Amino acid sequence: MIQTSAGFRGLVQSQRLGSFQSKLGACYNYASGAASSLQHACEPSTYSDGDYADVDWDNLGFGLLPTDYMYRMKCFKDGKFEQGQLSRYGNIELSPSAGVLNYGQGLFEGTKAYRKENGCLLLFRPDQNAIQMKIGAERMCMPSPSIDQFVDAVKQTALANKRWAPPPGKGTLYIRPLLMGTGPVLGLAPAPEYTFLVYASPVGNYFKEGLAPLNLYVEDEYHRASRGGAGCVKTISNYAPVLKAITKAKNRGFSDVLYLDSLNKKYLEEVSSCNIFIVKGNVISTPATNGTILSGVTRKSIIEIAQDLGYEVEERVISVDELVNVDEVFCTGTAVVIAPVGSITYQDKRIEYRTGAYSLSRKLYSTLVGIQMGLIEDKKGWTLEIR
Ligand SMILES: *Cc1c(COP(=O)(O)O)cnc(C)c1O
């Protein structure tokens, strides 16, 4: 096992990355690139599917574990991204006056690859992440990769780092696409050059609670987003401002923060990095997207799954006062998947909710993860098997 991966590395180091990339595509059988004369080096005797990185798979959290490769693609003034390529994972060089460093012109995405029992990797709706990034790029005055370019980059990054994809049931390979203004600017303006970069890290549970219910704190001093702002896109500039609220809540023993709308300080928006749903009887509700919350690939998928299971789903304005009167609350997002909420504290009043084996969130979780892992038939064409 060690020998084969060392052989694989040696091969990569000895080749120019461009030729490595086309060969990787040919070997894994999804890219259309012609097989190069080096194709033999990728055959199973050199790189086997059973090859795993040296990781303690039983103790994965959500910390970064650096992997082997990252993918990079640049866009100059014409607004079109050139052919991207894989390179060794590592630090990148940036101009001190890069738009992303000075004015926060940047977006991120998150998607996951699940390793199936048959050894293949399964991606979940990567095209939806591509669309989410496209919408964000439009808001942030950035060019964005095409959907095909985005999905291809995610596939290449996942496959190149396949040995870091946890065994089935132990976690996932989290894939992080970034879009950044990397060209130099001084006067406030869109950057003259952009970089799309994708890296990956094996992850387990997002919250240290694991699958235990979350205890949320309703924040009414700090806000996440405001009307007309950029709360509806995954721009990096939405996140540093909530660190203060998260830190305050964590210091008081809470798992995360539930934000209210900044205008009325009354209506539910979302949690720091995930969407929120409430359940009352047979009706599931989630805040409607009105410009201040992310529409979320997981949120949209859960709405469809719940409807398919026969539940009524409402996207509407939800007042914080309703929280005293609901059966269940849960959060959704790529990183958290579906996290049950055990309690919400608002103005020093703690409200508790149903969780556990018979909760609706557990049922939705099993269905979603079943599809993502390839254990439940995917009737919607949401998953993409790559090898
Ligand atoms: C990423 C994120 C979500 C979840 O979106 P998914 O597309 O489901 O991963 C929700 N809210 C915020 C603020 C986020 O950053």
The ligand as an SDF file (V2000), in Angstrom:
LIG
                    3D

 15 15  0  0  0  0  0  0  0  0999 V2000
  -23.1560   26.8120    3.1450 C   0  0  0  0  0  0  0  0  0  0  0  0
  -24.2360   27.4680    3.8980 C   0  0  0  0  0  0  0  0  0  0  0  0
  -25.4960   26.8920    4.0320 C   0  0  0  0  0  0  0  0  0  0  0  0
  -25.8190   25.5180    3.5240 C   0  0  0  0  0  0  0  0  0  0  0  0
  -25.7980   25.4620    2.1300 O   0  0  0  0  0  0  0  0  0  0  0  0
  -25.6080   24.0760    1.3650 P   0  0  0  0  0  0  0  0  0  0  0  0
  -25.6010   24.4840   -0.0700 O   0  0  0  0  0  0  0  0  0  0  0  0
  -26.7250   23.2150    1.7500 O   0  0  0  0  0  0  0  0  0  0  0  0
  -24.3040   23.5320    1.8320 O   0  0  0  0  0  0  0  0  0  0  0  0
  -26.4830   27.6120    4.6700 C   0  0  0  0  0  0  0  0  0  0  0  0
  -26.2440   28.8340    5.1720 N   0  0  0  0  0  0  0  0  0  0  0  0
  -25.0380   29.4130    5.0690 C   0  0  0  0  0  0  0  0  0  0  0  0
  -24.8630   30.7670    5.6260 C   0  0  0  0  0  0  0  0  0  0  0  0
  -24.0000   28.7510    4.4270 C   0  0  0  0  0  0  0  0  0  0  0  0
  -22.7940   29.3060    4.3390 O   0  0  0  0  0  0  0  0  0  0  0  0
  1  2  1  0
  2  3  1  0
  2 14  2  0
  3  4  1  0
  3 10  2  0
  4  5  1  0
  5  6  1  0
  6  7  2  0
  6  8  1  0
  6  9  1  0
 10 11  1  0
 11 12  2  0
 12 13  1  0
 12 14  1  0
 14 15  1  0
M  END
$$$$
